[in-house]
Amino acid sequence: MTNHFKKILGITDENLEILSVEESLLKDKKTLLINARLSPQPKPCRNCGSIVWDSKENKES
């Protein structure tokens, strides 16, 4: 079922696992709240602590 949500949202990352989806009202608008996990989690930079990573670069740097 989670693959259907990923297709609808245009998410192509195979490492993103959707844990739950619920409908809620935010500011009087119907909204989907999606709880997801990225696995494996990216490792922080040894120099600055940033966890942002470019998928084109070596992931184990």
N, C-alpha and C positions, 0 to 999 in steps of 0.2 A: 504494500500500500504506500510506503514512503517514497518509492520510486516514482509513483504517479505525481506526488506533490513536487518532487524535484523536476520532473518534466514540465509541469505547469509553470513553475517559477523560472525555468530556464537554467537550472543549476546543473553543471556538468562535472563538478568535483566528486569523484568516487569516494573520497575520504570523509565526506560530510554525511553523517548519519542523523536522520531526523528522528527524534525521540518521541515527540508528541506534537499534536496540532489541536488547538482549541479556538473556538469562536468567542469573541468578546466585543464589548462596546467601548470604544475610546473616543471621547469628545463627540458622543452621539453618532458615531459611525461604526458600522459592523466591520470588524477587523479579525484577521486570522493571526493568532500568536503561535509561532513555531519555535519549539525548543529543539536545538540540534547540538551535535558534538562533532568536532574535527578530530579525527584519529588517523594516524598518530599526530599528537600535538607538535607544532613546530618548536624547535629549541631556541632559546633566547641567544642573541649575539653575545659573545664573550666580552666584547669591548664596551658596548653601550646598553645591553640588556633588552634591546628591541626584539620583538617577536615577529615583526613583519618580514616576509620572505617572498622572494620572486621565484615562481615555480620554474622559471627557465634556468635558474642557477642551481648549483649543487646543493642538495637539501641537507647533507651531512657536514657542511663546512663549519 
